[in-house]
Amino acid sequence: MDFEPTETQQVIRNQVSELCNKFPPNYWREKDRKKEYPTEFVDALTRAGWLAALIPEKYDGPGLGMLEAGIILEEINHSGAVATPCHAQMYTMGAILRHGSEVQKEKYLPKIAKGEIRLQSFGVTESEAGSDTTQIKTFAKKKGGDYVINGSKIFISRVQHSDMMLLLARTTPRDQVEKRTMGLSLFLVDLRSAIGNGITANLIETMVNHETNELVIQDLIVPGENLVGEEGRGFYHILDGMNAERILVAAECIGDSYWFIEKATSYAKNRVVFGRPIGQNQGIQFPIADAYARVSAANLMRYKAAARFDQSKECGEEANMAKLLASEALSKAAEVAMTTYGGYGLATDMDVERKFRESRLYVVAPVTNNMVLSYIADHVLGLPRSF
């Protein structure tokens, strides 16, 4: 399989890099210090059309593939910027694209493509359910032509910066379904009217500038027309989009990894201690070289997963392994950069400590690496299910 970039892909990389260069490191330091949303950066990406990459031309998007979408997010992180505040705008719409009615597609996708609607919030996780999505208790009760939803969600990102949110809720009690994955339904919620009128969002302070919330949902009324796909099959509708999410998150990890390695390499060449560059010492150069080898290998799996996705082939194995390998490679690269910089790595004006904090997220989100290993063991290797 040839992973050499096409001319179009290289143009995309260059143009994204050029846009990101307009937002220098000081911009990100300031946003991190004040814990502010990077509105200006997200607006610039939106105007350039990059966040609409995966929306087909039929719905006013550029109709790019997963390979190109990954390059966009990779280059954002590679530049020293952060893709997480807006990356969901790229893939959350996939549930509508793949499972929504034609009315929903025509109503929402063109507006999402133009940035008139931000659909970058996804309400799935709950405090008691954890990674076991089938255990969620948020319930949507049919009442006339509407649904009345009650429950709670936790670690839901970008609520304050989204116009709409996809929400997963039970529509049939768990003890009344044949399979625990049945009886869950997916809804499109208009946050512009729901916040303060059925949804209360409480901000959760975290170690990174990644806005996340706890949602309290009380008698939220959602029109029946906002049901996405088939009632009771929402779990399968969200699973269908998780491969895209994992491939794109892997791409972000790759971008961050190369950023760390380039920073560490440059510093090791120029930092002189005891009369010689520290990069001349094997104790410094070997870990950097090891990190580079790991991220290069992870990148191959990311490209393979994206290529299979674009060819409409099964890619669950590759998508999960890409996320696992890329996030682990990133952890290694982040540690190497911090160690290479020594005490200077803790200085905020070096940007290493900020990126170091951000890198930890990918080990546990959007899925923990232990769950990925469980998937590989069960679905790929055929080992007995552990839970």
N, C-alpha and C positions, 0 to 999 in steps of 0.2 A: 504494500500500500504506500503510495507516494504522499508524503506530508509536506512537500515543498509548497509554499504559498503561491496562489495564483496572482496574476497582476492585480486583479480586483481586490483580493484580500490584502495585498501589500499596500494598496492605496487606502483601504479602510484603516489599516494600522497607522499609517502616516497621518491621516487626517484626524483620527482620534487623539494621537499623540500631540498634534499641533493644537487641538482644542484644549487638552489638559495642561499644556504649557502656559496657558493664559491664567492658570490658577496655581501660583507658585507655592512652595512649601509653607510660607508664612500664612497663606490663606487657610490651609488645613490645620496649622497649629492654633490659629485663632479660633476656628470653629470647634476644635477639640477642647480648648481651654474654656470656652464659654458654653460648651455643650449645645451648640446651635446646629440646626439643620442647614446643609449647604445649598440653600435655595438657588443661588446664582449659578452654581455649577450644574445642578439638575436642570434648570431652565435652559442653559446653553446646550446640554445634551439633547433635551427635548426638541429645541428649535432645529438642531442639526439632523433630527430624525433617527438618531442612533438607538433610542429606547424602543422604537417601533420595529426594530430589525426583523422580528419573526412574524409580523403581520403581513398576510398576503396582499399582493397588489389589488386584488378584487375589493379589499376593504381599506384601500388608500395607504397601505404600508409598502415598504420596499421589497418585501418578499424574499429576504435573505435566508440563508440556512443556519443551522446550528454552529457550523464551523465559523462562519462570519460573526455570528452573535458572540461566540466565545472570544474571538479576537478582540472585539470591542471591549468587553469586560476585562479581559487580560491586560490590554494596553492601558486602561484606566488605572488599574492597580500598579502596573509596571511603571507608570509615570510618577508614582508617589501619591496619587489621589486615592479615593475610596469609592468603590462601586456599590457597596451595600446599601447606602441610603436610597438607591433608586433601581437596583437590579431587578426587583420583583416586577417593575413596570414592564420589563421585557418578557417575562414568562408567565405571570399569573393569568394573563388573558387567555392562555392556552386552554383552560377549561371551557371557556366560552367558544373558542375556535373549534375545539374537537367535539364538544358535547352540547353546546347551546343550540337553541332553535335558530332558524334563519332570521327570524325577527330580531332575536337578541344580537346576532352577529351584525346585522345591518344597523342596528340601533347604537351599539356600543363600540365595535371595533374601529370604525373610522374616527370616532372621537378620541379613542385611546391612542390611535396612531398619530393624531395631530397634537396630542397632549392636552386636549380640552377636558378629558377625563383622566384622572390618575387612579388606576386600579393597581395598587401596589401593597395591599394589606390582605393577609390571609388568616382567618380566624379558625384554627384547628385545635391547638394544644390547650390542655386543661391541667390544673395543678395536681389533681389526683390521678389522672390517666397517664401522665408522662408520655412515654413513647408508644403506649398501647392505645392507639386511636380508637379502637373498638369500644373502649371503656368510657368514652366521653359521655357526660350527662346532660349537656345542653340539649333541650328538647324543643322541637317545633311542632305545635299542635294545629291541625287544620281547623279553621273556623270560617265557614262560608267559602269565599274564594281566596282567602288570605291564610297566612300562617302566623301564629303568635308564638314567639320564641322567648324562652327563659333559660338562664344558665350563666356561665362565666367562662372566660378564656384568659390565658396567661402567656406572656412573652409574645405579644402580637405587635409587630413593628409597623412604624410609619402611619399609624392611625390618624394622627393630626395632619398628615401631609398626603392623605389619600381622599379622593372623592367617593370611592366605592371600595367595598371589601367583599371577598368571597368568604362565606361562613358555612362551616360544617356542623350539622346538628342531627340528632336522632329524630326520626319521624315514626319509628316503631320501636317499642321497648325492647331491650336486648334479650329479655327472656321470652320474647314472642317471635323470634326469628330463628330459622334453621341454622344459619351460619352467623357468627358474631360480626362478620364484615357486612352483613345486610342490614337494612333498616336505617341507614344513614343517608342524609340528603344534603345537597349543596345549594346554597342560596347566594344571590347577588344582593348585597345590602348597600343602600345609598347612605353613606355616612354623613352627608351634608344635612340630612333631615333626621338621622337616627341618633347622632350625638346629642345628649341632653333630652332625647325623646325615645327612650328605650335602651340606649347604650350610654354607660358612664365609663370613660377611659381614665385610668389612673396610671401616671407615669412611674416606671420602675427605674431607679437609679442603677446604672451599671458601670463597669470599669472602662467601657469604651463609649464613644459618642455614637451609639447605635440606638436610636430612640425605640424603646419597647414599652409595652403597656399591659396592664391587667384590665380586662373588660368585664363589667358587670352588666348583664343583659336581663332586663325586666320588662315583660309584656311588649317586646318589640314586634311591631306588625310589619310583615313582609308580604307584598302582593304575590299571589300565586304565579303570576307571569314571571317572577324573578327566580323561580326554581330552575336551576341549571341541570339539564339532562333529565334522567328518569328518577322519580321519587324512590328512595330506598337503595339507590346504587351510587350514592355520592362518594363512598369510600373508593370505589373503582374509578370514578371520575378524577379524584385527586391523585390516585396512584399513577394514572396515565400521564400526568404532568410532572411527576417527581423525577423521571429520568432527565428531562430538560433542565430542571433545577440543579440536579447534581452535576451534570456536565458543565453547566455555566459556573457553578461555584468552584468546580475544579479549575476552570479557566482563570478565575479570580486568584485562586491559590497559586497558580503558575506565575501569574503576573507579579504577585507579591514576592514570591520566591526569587525570581530573577532580580527584583529590586534589591532585596537583602544581599544577594550574592554579589551584585555589582557594587553596592556600597562597601561591603566587607573587602572585596578585592581591591578597590581603589584606596581604601584606608590602609590596608596592609602593605600596599606598594609605597605609600607616602609617609607612613608613620615610622620614624627612625628612633630606635632605642638601643643603647649600647653600641652605637656606631653602625647599625645596619637596619634595613627595613624589616619590620616584624614579619612581613610576608616571606622573608627568606628562611624563616624558621618552620620546620616541618610541623611543629605543634600548632601553627596557625594555618599553613597552606593546605595540609591534609584535610582538616575538617571543611574548609571552603570547597576543595575539590570534591569531597564526598557529597556535600550538599548539592553541588552542581550536577553530579551524576544522578542523584536521586530525583531531582526535579526534571531532568531531561527524560528519564525513564517514565515518570508520571505523565509528562507531557505527551508521550507517545500513546498512552492509554486514553488520555483525554481526546486526542485527535481521532483515535479509533472509535471511541464512543460517539463522538459528534458525527463522524462519517456514517456510521450505522444508523444513527437517528435520521440523518438527512436522506438516507436510502430507504427509510421506513422499515428497517429491519429490527428485530428484537435486540435491545441494547441494555437491558436491565443489569446484566452481569458487568458489562463494560462501564456503564454509568456509575454504578456503585464503586467499582474498583478505581475508577478515575478520581472520584471524590475522596476515597480512602487514601490512595497513594499521594495525591496532590496535597491534601491537608497535612499528612505526615511529613512530606517533603518540605512543606512550608514551615512546620514546627522546627525542623532541623535547620533550615536556612535562617530562621529568626534567631535561634539560639546561637548559631555560628556568628552572625553579625553582631549580636550583643556582646559575645565573648571577645571578638576581634577588637571592638571599640573599647572594651574595658570600661573604666569609669565614665568615659565620654559617652558611652551608649545610654547612660541615664540622663544625659542633658537633653532637654526638650528641643533645643535648636539643631540637634543632629537628626531628629525625626525617627531614629531607630526605636526609641522607647514607645513612641506612639504606634508605630507599625507593629512592634512586638506585642503590644496589648491587643491590637486588632486581630493578629494572627491566631490567637487562642480560640477565637469564636468558631473557626471552621472545623475544629476537632469535634465539636458537639452540635453544630448546626450546619445545614438544616436537618441533619440526622446524625446521631452520635456514631462514631466509628465502630463502637461495639455492636450496634444494630446492623451496620454494614457487614461486619464479620459474620454475624448471625445469618444474614441474607445469603452470603456466599456459601457458608457451611450447609445451609438447608436447601436453597434453590439451585445452587451450582454443583456442589459436591454430593448432594443427596444424603447428608448426615441427618440423624434424627433431630427433629425440632426441639430446641432447648426450652421453649416456653409455650 
